[in-house]
Amino acid sequence: MAWLVRIALLAGGAVAAWFIAPDAPNYSVVQAMMTIVIIAIAVFTAARIRRR
């Protein structure tokens, strides 16, 4: 489970770096928001695939 969270945080950090500089004071907040969005998309996709 930890490696899934680590991959999600890595992806969230990559997406957040597109919008805000990594040394900005609120970078961790933006990274967390992007990670939550990525997890939500993954859960939604898994739910849609299982439904069929």
Residue, then its C-alpha position, 0 to 999 in steps of 0.5 A: m500500500a505504501w508504494l501505491v501512495r508513494i507513486a500517487l504522491l510522485a505523480g501529484g508532485a509532477v503535475a503540481a510542478w507544472f503549475i507552481a514552482p517546487d520551492a513555493p511555500n504552498y507547494s505541498v498543499v498543491q501537491a496534496m490536492m493534485t494527488i487527491v485528484i489523481i486518486a479520485i480519477a483512479v477510483f472512478t476509473a476502477a469503478r467504471i471498469r468493474r461496472r461493465 
